[in-house]
């Protein structure tokens, strides 16, 4: 049986380093030392050069947005490609004792990975629709951009119009731009025009209006992205995810972050149908049952643990989607503070927040996050019958 020819692509920001292999080298490091780096730029000439290569399929890492142009070109030309996870490739490199990390060695390791595991579908990632996750990342980026502008504007308003400096400009999901912010930008309604006229400050200067106009533009774009997210979530493929989140009592923003991270749920299942559960016996005849699907689910939500060894130090570190982990942590912290307010009014405490010892207990927050993620996982398992 003839071995396929594999093209390993190590993706950089505006280029790729590639390696074509049809058989495994006996010593990858010796093989690499005899090879010159082969690089293709992300240009029209580079696209033609890539598609002119003779290969059966391409193996590459997802590499965020940088790999998308190459995947687009391959899809457009009807050429096959497969994606390898970062940790899978790292473990594979360690197995071949490829300690050094260069673009050339990565391309060789990717081609070798495809040769050795090309007949094992489970060794490769399932490509997913990233429309929702892209919108969520864009929304988070826009939201972060407002912080510096808001802080600067409030400082200026503290003497120009103190009555508006302390106003809450927080906009609810899907709601319009706050009237106070529009008034500062120079488009006041009669209500806000009267409030500004009665101000004891020195008057709103043009520099403050310029900052307010920037903020209203960001708010308008953020609102547009929210509408696109809601339109995307209205599609039928997200119904089960939204039902599962509603059963868990999650907020709208946390639901969006979780759905964007874990969609499609089939990626955590064996052949898209059943959970991957391993059972084995430890010493002293202790039976152990590990839900590998749950572990992968937690990692995708940013709450997985990965073993890291570096020099004399080794230990477990948080791994996975940092943006989802932050959304979970902030949601738990917000729920905890709201629960404390309810308790002061005489209402019962929320038992799910019992792991948090005090207001800024980050470890307790993350423990609650893990419980919430496990609850969402079980709810999705019921929805998918897995």
N, C-alpha and C positions, 0 to 999 in steps of 0.2 A: 504494500500500500504506500503510495507516494505521500510524503509529508507536505502539508500546505505551506505556502509562503506567507509569513506574517510580517506586517509592518508595524513596528513599535514607534509610537509618536509621543515624545515628551514635549508638552505644550508650554511655551513661554508667553509673554505678553503680546508680542507681535511676530512670533516665529515659532517653528517647531524644529526639534532635532530628531532625526529618524534613524531607524536601523531595520534593514530587511534580513530576515532569517528564514531558512528552510530546514535547518537542522540545529540542534543544540550544540554550542561550543563546549569542548571539554573543560576549558578554564576560562570563564567569562572575563576575568581581569586581564589575562594574557591576550585574549581576543580583543578586548577594548584597547589595550596599549598599541595594537597594530592597526587600529582603525582611526581614520581621521573623522572629526565631527562632521556630520552631514546635516546642513541646516537649510530650511526653506522659509522664506519670508512670507508674511501674510499680504501678498500682492496678487495681481492678476497673473503675473508670470509664475508666482509661487503656486497658485491654484493649478495652473496647467502642468507644472512640474510634479505636483503631488499626484494628480490623476493619471499622469503618464507612467507612474511606477507600476510594476507588475506584482500584485499581491492578491491573496485570497480574502483577507480581511485585516482591518486595522485594530490595534489595541491601544487604548489611551486612558488616562485618568480624566475625570470630569473637569477638574481645574477651574471651577467657577465659570465666569463668563468668557474666559480666554479661549476655551475649547469650542465655543459655540460656532464660531465662523468656520472652523475645520469640519465640525459635524454637519453644518449646513451644506458645505461644498460636497461632502461625501454622500449625503442623502440626495442631493440634487442630481448627482451623477449615478445614483443607484449602486454605490459601493457599500459593502458591509463594514460596520465598525462595532466594537464592543468596548464597554467601559469597565475599568477595574477600580475598586475602592482604594483609598490611600493606605489604610491599615493592611489590607490584603497584600498590596504590592510591597509594603514595608516588611511584612513577615516573610514574603517570598525572597526579598533581597537578603534578609538575614540568614535564610536557609542556604543561600549560595555564598554567604560570607562576603557580600559586597558592602564593606563598611563605608568606603568613600561614596559620596553622593555628587555626581555631576550629571549634566544633561545627557551626555553620551551614555553613561552607565545606566541611567534611567530608561533611555530608549532601548538599550540592549535587554534590560530586565523585562520591559513590557513585551518585547518580541518573544523572549524565552517563555514568559508566562503564557502567552497565546499558544505557543507550540506545545507546552506541557499540559495545559488545561483547556485547550480549545474545544474538546469534546465533553466538557462538564459545564452545562448551562448555569449551574449554581455558583460557579466561580466568578461570574460577571454580574455587574449591576443591571437592574432593570431601569431603562431610561423612562423618566416620568415627565408629565406635563408640568412645566414650571411657571405657568401663567400666574397662578395665585401667589406662589412664593415670591415671584419677582415684584408683584404689586405690593406685597406686605413689606418687603425690604425697602422699596421706594418710599412707602409711607413712613417707615421708621426713620429713614434718612431725612425726609422733609421735616419730620417732627423734631429731630435733633438740631436741625439748622436754625430753628426759631429761638433756641435758648439764649445764645449770645446777643441777638438783636433785641430780645425782650428785656434782658438785663440792662443793656445800654439805654434803651428807651425809658425804662422806669427811673434810672438815675437822672436822666435829663428832665423828666416830668416832675421829679421831686421838688424842683424849684420853678418850673415853667407852668405846671398845672397840677399841684399836689392832689387835687380831688380825683384825678384819673390815674395817678401813679400807683395807687393801691388797688385798682379795679381788677377783678378776676376776668382775664381774657380767654379763659379756657373754653374751647368750642367743643360741644358734644358731637358725637359721631353723626355725620350726615347733616348737621345743622349749618346754617349760614355763618358768615363772618360776624364776630361780635360788633355791636353798634359803637361801643366805645373806641374800638380800634379804628373803625372807619372814620369816626369823628376826628381822631388825632391825625389821620391821614389827609384830612381836608374835605371830607364828604359827610358832614354831620346832619343828622335829622334835627327837627326843631327842638326835640328834648335835649339832645346833647349840645346843640348850639347854645341853648340857654345855660346849660351847666358850665360850659367853657367861658361864657361871657361873665358869669358870677365868680369865676376863679380868683383866688387871692394871689396866684402866681404871677410871674413876669410875662406870661403869654407863651403859647406854643410856637417854637421857632421852626424854621424851615428844615433844620437838620433832624429834628424830631419827626416832622411830617415825612421826611425821606425814609427814616427807619420804619415808620408805621406803614408806608406804602410797600416797602419790601415785605413786611410781615403779612399784609393783606394779600399780596401776590402769592406768598408761600401758602397761606391759609386756603386761598382759592384753588391752588394746585392740589393741596392735600385733600380738599373736599372732592375734587374731580377723581382722585385716586380712590377715595372711599366709595364713590358711586360705582366705579369700575369693579371694586372688590365685591360689593353687594350684587352687582350683575353677574359676576363670575360664580358666586356662591349660590345664586338662584338656579344654576344648571343642575339637572337631575343626578349627576354622578356624585354630588356632595350631600345628598339628602340623608344618607345613613350616618355620615360624619356629624352633621348638624343635630340629628336626633340623639346620637350618643352623647354629644356635648351638652345638650339640653337636659338629658337625664342626670348628668353630673352637676348641673347647676352652674356652669361656667359663664363668665361674662362674654359679651359679644367680641371684644378685642382678644381675649384669651382664646376663644373658640377659633377665631380667624388664624391666629398664630399656630395653634396646634394642628388645624386642618392643613395649613400650608406646609407644615413640617412632615406630616405622616402620610399625606396622600401620594400614591395610592396605598391602601392598607395591605393589598396583596403582596407588596414587596417583602413583608415580614412573614409570609406564609409559605409553606412547602407547596410548590406548583400553584401558588395562588389560592389554595383551598384550606389546608390544615395548618395548625400551629406546629412549630418545630420544638418538640419536647424530648429531652434526653433523660433516661433513667439509668442509674448505675449504683453499684454497691461500694461504699468506702470501707475502711478498716473498721473492725468491730461490728461488721454486718449492718452498718447504717445505710439505709436506702436513701438515695438522693435523687430528687426530681428537679431538673432545671428547664425552665421555659426559655429557650433560646430566642424565640420570637419576642418575648417581653423584654429581654435584655437588649435586643436590637432596637426595639421601640423606644426604650428609655434613652439609648444613645442618640437616636435621631432627635429626640426632644431636648437634648442637651443635658440629660441627667445620668448618662452612662459613665462608668469608670473605666479608664484604660491604664494598663500597666506600662510605666515609663521607666527606663533605665538609662542613666546618663552619668558616666564616670563612676564615682563612689556612691552616688545617690540612686535609689530606686524606690518606687512607690506608686500608689494609685493617684491618678489625677482626673479631674472632670473632663469629659470629652463630649463631642457632639455639637449640635447647633447652639451657639452662644446666644443668638437673638431670641430663640424660643425659651432658653433657660432664663434669660433676663425677663421676658414677658411673664413667665410662670412665677418667678420670684417676686416681681412687682405686684402681680395679682394677689398672691398670698399675703404680702405685706399690707396691701390696701384692705383686703378682707379682714385681716387681723385687727387693724385699727378701727374699722367699722364695727366689728364684733365687740370691741372694748366699749365703744360708744353705746351700743345696744345694751350691754351689761350694766352700764351706769344708769340707764333708764329702767332697769329692773327686769330686762328680758333674759332668757336663758342663753348660755354660752354655746357657741358652735363647737361640737366635739371634735370636728376634723382639724381644728386649729390648736389642739391641746399640746402639741409638741413645741410650740413657740413659748419660751419662758418669759421674755420681756420684749419691749418694743423693737429693739434692733438685734434680735437673735437670728443672725444669718443662717447658722447651722439648723436651727429649728425651722426656719422658712423653707430650706431646701428639703428637709425631711417631709414637710407637708407637701411640697411640690412632687416628691416621688409618690406619695400616696395619691395625689390627684391624677398623676399620669397613669398609675396602675389602675385607678378607677376608670379612667377613660379607655384604657386598653381593654379591660374586661367588658365594658359597654360595647366597644367595637367588635369584640369577639362574638358577642351575642348578636349584633346586627348582621355580621357576615357568616354566622353559623360555623365559626372555625373552632 
